[in-house]
Amino acid sequence: MMFPECLNAFFVELKGQDWEKAVSQLNNTVKLLFPIMNEYIPHLRAVVRRKAPTTNYVSLRKWRKVILSQYSDATIEVKARFFDEV
């Protein structure tokens, strides 16, 4: 279901601990849907059971750079166990 008045699209992946695989899958999902959702801002969220990277983790920064180069204003976050979107 799409809501034209809300231009944010949230994509969530749940994983045990492989956060990089979760982010890769999220990125692939957005790539597949982008042709029909190109006016939406993608927000990628990965929730892992354990071993979430810190904000400055080099590999996460690289993923952020990749995502932002493909979709302007996109966001990507990885959290352990619990994710609270305010």
C-alpha positions, 0 to 999 in steps of 0.5 A: 500500500502506498501513501502519496502524502507521505514520501517516506518508505521504510524497509526493515530486515531482521537478522541474527547477527549478519548485519552486512547481509541485512543491509545488502538485502535491503539495498537490493529490495530498494533497487527492485522497487525504486522504478515504481517508488522513485518519489519516495525517500528510502529508509533502510533499517536492520535489526540484529540480535547481536553484534550491531556496528557502532555508528562510526564502524568503517564498513557501515560508513561505506554502506551509507556512502553507497546508499546515499550515492544511489538515493538522495536523502536516504537513511540507513541504521543498524541496531541490536535487538530493539529499534525505536523510530521517533 
